[in-house]
């Protein structure tokens, strides 16, 4: 089959029919196309193209009621059940600060949207799926049995894309954190700015001004602020957090959305290369074989140091971050700090 034939919508749909159990992301990779192109090939066949207008989407989603929010990257899938509450939208940033669904959204990265219906006998599964310019998924919203179907249908009508037959134009280059290999700043300059932080969110501007990635920074900063951990320390942390009912925060991000879980976890299960959290309202699926480096990182705040566990994959891309549950204005939990500091360490090696 030629590449042109593979990319033809009817050929893509046949491939889907021939591989009904394969995940969309995996099938798209097999066909040499993006997941957005795979989805777009089904427009008119259970799929409706919609506009990815975050400012209109978020407030309307609250009326849909309980749903499952999903954000993933190459190595981790983060699923939360809840309601889209306390939403605010801006041109560059949008927030969802609900009790269960907690998101940091970057609307300029949202390029394509689709409403997807999949039938299995009398059962119909509905979802809203959004993708970046490279065709990679940034966020998905899956309806639940008690979701408000009328509100969902009204939302799809409001976001209906005027030209359903318009071809998708995806960019060839994926959106990744830019890596600068030459002219790294002196570690002393990074340490001076890092040690002066009063809020963990200030790190973003520090990295931007110094033209550093997060991964480069943890290599440069020094072992009093960041140290390498053994590969199995992530799994050990999850098991210990579950056994001690220690509430954690788990961050997983795509190119256009960061999704956060806050609270205790209960069921931690390995399955092949995956480590999984399988709780009623929160699922995490993380490929431990994709974790190239695991770091414990300490950041100063006005309330004392805050400690995170950070998993990095190929090319230094961040897979997931973990913190102890913490309220703004309060010190970090001592049990979380003690646990992370007790995890087995590796010798720290700086970026060449």
C-alpha positions as CSV (number, residue, x, y, z in Angstrom):
1,X,0.0,0.0,0.0
2,X,1.4,3.4,-1.0
3,X,1.8,6.3,1.5
4,X,-0.8,8.2,-0.6
5,X,-3.2,5.3,-0.3
6,X,-2.6,5.0,3.5
7,X,-3.4,8.7,3.9
8,X,-6.7,8.4,1.9
9,X,-9.6,8.6,4.3
10,X,-11.3,5.4,3.0
11,X,-8.0,3.5,3.4
12,X,-7.5,4.9,6.9
13,X,-11.1,3.8,7.8
14,X,-10.4,0.3,6.5
15,X,-7.3,0.1,8.6
16,X,-9.3,1.0,11.6
17,X,-11.9,-1.7,10.8
18,X,-9.1,-4.3,10.3
19,X,-7.5,-3.4,13.7
20,X,-10.6,-2.7,16.0
21,X,-8.7,-3.2,19.2
22,X,-5.6,-1.2,18.4
23,X,-5.3,2.1,20.2
24,X,-5.7,5.2,18.0
25,X,-2.3,6.4,18.9
26,X,-0.6,3.1,18.0
27,X,-2.6,2.7,14.8
28,X,-1.7,6.2,13.6
29,X,2.0,5.4,14.2
30,X,1.6,2.2,12.3
31,X,0.1,4.0,9.3
32,X,2.7,6.8,9.4
33,X,0.1,9.5,10.2
34,X,-0.8,11.6,13.2
35,X,-3.7,10.7,15.5
36,X,-5.5,13.9,14.4
37,X,-5.3,12.7,10.8
38,X,-6.7,9.3,11.8
39,X,-9.6,10.9,13.6
40,X,-10.3,13.4,10.7
41,X,-10.6,10.5,8.3
42,X,-13.7,9.5,10.1
43,X,-15.5,12.9,9.8
44,X,-19.0,12.0,8.7
45,X,-18.6,8.5,10.0
46,X,-19.2,9.0,13.7
47,X,-16.9,12.0,13.9
48,X,-17.8,15.7,13.8
49,X,-15.1,18.4,13.4
50,X,-15.3,21.2,16.0
51,X,-13.4,24.4,16.7
52,X,-10.9,24.2,19.5
53,X,-12.1,27.4,21.2
54,X,-11.0,26.9,24.8
55,X,-12.7,30.0,26.1
56,X,-16.1,28.7,24.9
57,X,-15.4,25.1,25.6
58,X,-14.6,25.2,29.3
59,X,-17.7,27.0,30.7
60,X,-19.9,24.9,28.5
61,X,-18.3,21.7,29.8
62,X,-19.5,22.3,33.3
63,X,-23.1,21.8,32.2
64,X,-22.1,18.4,30.8
65,X,-21.5,17.2,34.4
66,X,-19.4,14.3,35.3
67,X,-16.9,13.3,32.7
68,X,-13.4,11.7,32.4
69,X,-10.6,14.1,31.5
70,X,-7.5,12.6,29.8
71,X,-4.1,14.2,29.2
72,X,-1.2,12.1,28.0
73,X,2.3,12.3,26.4
74,X,4.4,9.6,24.8
75,X,5.0,7.9,28.1
76,X,2.2,8.6,30.6
77,X,-1.6,8.7,30.6
78,X,-3.4,10.7,33.3
79,X,-7.2,10.2,33.7
80,X,-9.5,12.0,36.2
81,X,-13.2,11.7,36.7
82,X,-15.0,14.9,37.8
83,X,-16.7,18.1,36.7
84,X,-15.1,21.1,34.9
85,X,-15.5,23.7,37.6
86,X,-13.9,27.1,38.4
87,X,-12.8,27.7,34.8
88,X,-11.0,30.9,33.7
89,X,-9.7,31.6,30.2
90,X,-7.2,33.9,28.7
91,X,-5.4,34.1,25.4
92,X,-2.2,32.4,26.6
93,X,-3.4,30.5,29.6
94,X,-6.6,28.9,30.9
95,X,-7.4,27.2,34.2
96,X,-9.7,24.5,35.5
97,X,-9.6,24.4,39.3
98,X,-12.3,22.0,40.2
99,X,-12.2,19.6,43.2
100,X,-11.3,16.7,40.9
101,X,-10.4,18.1,37.5
102,X,-7.4,20.4,37.8
103,X,-5.9,21.7,34.5
104,X,-3.4,24.2,33.2
105,X,-4.2,24.9,29.5
106,X,-2.2,26.7,26.8
107,X,-4.9,27.6,24.2
108,X,-2.6,28.6,21.4
109,X,-1.4,25.0,21.2
110,X,-4.9,23.7,20.5
111,X,-5.2,23.5,16.7
112,X,-7.9,20.8,15.9
113,X,-11.0,19.5,17.6
114,X,-13.4,16.6,17.1
115,X,-16.5,15.2,18.7
116,X,-16.2,11.4,18.4
117,X,-19.0,8.7,18.8
118,X,-18.1,5.1,18.8
119,X,-20.8,2.5,18.7
120,X,-20.6,-1.0,20.1
121,X,-24.0,-2.6,19.7
122,X,-26.4,-0.5,21.6
123,X,-23.6,1.2,23.5
124,X,-22.4,4.6,22.3
125,X,-19.2,6.1,23.7
126,X,-18.8,9.9,23.2
127,X,-15.8,12.1,23.6
128,X,-14.3,15.5,22.7
129,X,-10.8,15.2,21.4
130,X,-8.3,18.1,20.8
131,X,-4.9,18.1,19.0
132,X,-2.0,20.4,18.4
133,X,-0.6,21.5,15.1
134,X,1.5,18.3,14.8
135,X,-1.7,16.2,15.2
136,X,-0.8,15.0,18.7
137,X,-3.5,14.8,21.3
138,X,-3.4,17.6,23.8
139,X,-6.6,16.8,25.8
140,X,-9.6,14.5,25.6
141,X,-13.0,14.6,27.4
142,X,-14.9,11.3,27.7
143,X,-18.5,11.2,28.7
144,X,-19.7,9.0,31.5
145,X,-23.1,7.2,31.9
146,X,-24.5,10.1,34.0
147,X,-23.2,12.9,31.8
148,X,-25.7,15.4,30.5
149,X,-26.1,14.3,26.8
150,X,-28.2,17.4,25.9
151,X,-25.5,19.8,27.1
152,X,-22.9,17.8,25.2
153,X,-24.9,17.9,22.0
154,X,-25.5,21.6,22.4
155,X,-21.8,22.2,22.9
156,X,-21.0,20.3,19.7
157,X,-23.5,22.4,17.8
158,X,-21.9,25.6,19.2
159,X,-18.4,24.5,18.2
160,X,-19.3,23.0,14.9
161,X,-16.6,23.6,12.3
162,X,-18.1,25.2,9.2
163,X,-16.2,23.2,6.6
164,X,-16.4,19.5,7.6
165,X,-14.6,18.4,4.4
166,X,-11.6,20.7,4.8
167,X,-8.3,18.8,4.8
168,X,-6.2,18.8,7.9
169,X,-2.9,20.5,7.6
170,X,-0.6,19.2,10.2
171,X,3.0,20.4,10.7
172,X,5.8,17.9,10.3
173,X,7.7,19.0,13.5
174,X,6.3,17.9,16.9
175,X,6.1,20.5,19.6
176,X,8.9,19.8,22.1
177,X,10.8,21.8,24.6
178,X,13.7,23.6,22.8
179,X,17.1,22.3,23.8
180,X,20.1,24.7,23.6
181,X,23.4,22.8,23.5
182,X,25.8,25.7,23.2
183,X,26.6,28.6,25.6
184,X,24.9,27.2,28.7
185,X,25.0,29.7,31.5
186,X,27.3,29.2,34.5
187,X,25.9,27.1,37.2
188,X,26.5,30.0,39.7
189,X,24.1,32.2,37.8
190,X,21.4,29.5,37.8
191,X,22.0,28.8,41.5
192,X,21.8,32.5,42.4
193,X,18.4,32.8,40.8
194,X,17.2,29.4,41.9
195,X,18.1,30.0,45.6
196,X,16.2,33.4,45.5
197,X,12.9,31.8,44.5
198,X,9.9,32.4,46.8
199,X,7.4,30.4,44.7
200,X,7.9,27.3,42.6
201,X,6.1,28.9,39.6
202,X,9.0,31.4,39.3
203,X,11.2,28.6,37.9
204,X,9.5,29.0,34.5
205,X,10.7,32.5,34.0
206,X,14.2,31.7,35.4
207,X,14.6,28.9,32.8
208,X,13.2,31.2,30.0
209,X,15.6,34.0,30.8
210,X,18.6,31.7,31.0
211,X,17.4,29.7,27.9
212,X,17.5,26.4,29.8
213,X,15.3,23.4,29.7
214,X,14.1,21.9,33.0
215,X,16.3,18.9,32.3
216,X,19.4,21.0,31.8
217,X,18.7,22.9,34.9
218,X,18.6,19.9,37.2
219,X,21.9,18.8,35.8
220,X,23.5,22.2,36.4
221,X,22.0,23.2,39.8
222,X,24.0,21.0,42.1
223,X,23.2,18.1,44.4
224,X,21.9,20.2,47.3
225,X,19.0,21.2,45.0
226,X,18.7,18.2,42.6
227,X,20.0,14.6,42.8
228,X,19.6,11.5,40.6
229,X,17.6,8.6,41.9
230,X,17.7,4.8,41.1
231,X,15.3,3.8,38.3
232,X,13.0,1.8,40.6
233,X,12.6,4.7,43.0
234,X,9.4,6.0,41.2
235,X,7.6,2.6,41.7
236,X,8.8,2.5,45.3
237,X,7.5,6.0,45.9
238,X,4.0,5.1,44.6
239,X,3.8,1.9,46.6
240,X,4.9,3.6,49.8
241,X,2.5,6.5,49.2
242,X,-0.3,4.1,48.8
243,X,0.6,1.9,51.8
244,X,1.0,5.0,54.1
245,X,-2.1,6.8,52.6
246,X,0.2,9.8,51.9
247,X,-1.6,12.2,49.6
248,X,0.4,13.2,46.6
249,X,0.2,15.5,43.6
250,X,0.8,14.0,40.1
251,X,1.3,16.2,37.1
252,X,1.3,14.9,33.5
253,X,1.5,17.3,30.5
254,X,0.9,17.2,26.8
255,X,2.1,20.1,24.5
256,X,-1.1,22.0,25.3
257,X,-2.3,20.9,28.8
258,X,-1.1,19.9,32.2
259,X,-3.4,17.7,34.2
260,X,-3.0,17.3,38.0
261,X,-4.3,14.8,40.6
262,X,-4.2,15.7,44.2
263,X,-5.0,13.2,47.0
264,X,-4.2,9.8,48.4
265,X,-3.8,6.8,46.0
266,X,-4.8,3.3,46.8
267,X,-4.2,0.7,44.1
268,X,-0.7,0.6,42.5
269,X,-0.1,-2.2,40.0
270,X,2.7,-3.0,37.6
271,X,1.8,-4.5,34.2
272,X,4.7,-5.3,31.9
273,X,6.6,-2.0,31.4
274,X,3.7,0.0,32.9
275,X,3.2,1.1,36.5
276,X,-0.4,1.9,37.0
277,X,-2.6,3.7,39.6
278,X,-6.1,2.2,39.3
279,X,-8.4,4.1,41.6
280,X,-12.1,4.9,41.1
281,X,-11.6,8.5,40.2
282,X,-7.9,8.6,39.1
283,X,-5.9,6.4,36.8
284,X,-2.3,6.8,35.9
285,X,-0.4,4.6,33.3
286,X,3.3,5.3,33.1
287,X,5.9,3.5,31.0
288,X,8.8,2.9,33.4
289,X,11.0,1.7,30.6
290,X,10.7,5.2,29.0
291,X,12.2,6.9,32.1
292,X,15.8,7.6,31.2
293,X,16.5,9.7,34.4
294,X,14.7,10.2,37.7
295,X,15.4,13.2,39.8
296,X,14.5,14.5,43.2
297,X,14.4,18.3,43.0
298,X,14.3,20.9,45.8
299,X,12.9,24.4,45.1
300,X,12.9,27.3,47.7
301,X,9.6,29.0,48.5
302,X,8.5,31.5,51.1
303,X,7.1,28.6,53.1
304,X,10.3,26.5,52.9
305,X,11.7,24.0,50.4
306,X,9.3,22.1,48.1
307,X,10.5,18.6,47.0
308,X,9.4,17.0,43.7
309,X,10.1,13.7,42.0
310,X,10.7,14.3,38.2
311,X,10.8,11.6,35.5
312,X,12.5,12.4,32.2
313,X,12.4,10.5,29.0
314,X,14.3,10.6,25.7
315,X,15.8,13.9,24.8
316,X,15.2,15.2,28.4
317,X,11.5,15.6,27.9
318,X,9.5,15.6,31.2
319,X,7.2,12.6,31.6
320,X,5.7,13.3,35.0
321,X,6.2,15.2,38.2
322,X,5.1,14.2,41.7
323,X,4.8,16.3,44.9
324,X,3.4,15.8,48.3
325,X,0.0,17.4,48.7
326,X,0.4,21.0,49.8
327,X,-1.8,24.0,50.3
328,X,-0.5,27.4,49.3
329,X,1.0,29.2,52.3
330,X,1.8,26.0,54.2
331,X,5.1,24.1,54.6
332,X,5.7,20.9,52.7
333,X,4.6,17.7,54.4
334,X,7.4,16.2,56.4
335,X,6.5,12.6,55.6
336,X,6.7,13.3,51.9
337,X,10.0,15.1,52.2
338,X,11.4,12.3,54.4
339,X,10.3,9.6,51.9
340,X,11.8,11.3,48.9
341,X,15.1,12.0,50.7
342,X,15.2,8.3,51.7
343,X,14.9,7.0,48.1
344,X,18.0,5.3,46.7
345,X,20.3,7.8,44.9
346,X,22.5,7.7,41.8
347,X,25.6,9.8,41.4
348,X,24.7,13.1,39.7
349,X,26.3,13.9,36.3
350,X,26.2,17.3,34.8
351,X,25.3,18.2,31.2
352,X,28.4,18.1,29.1
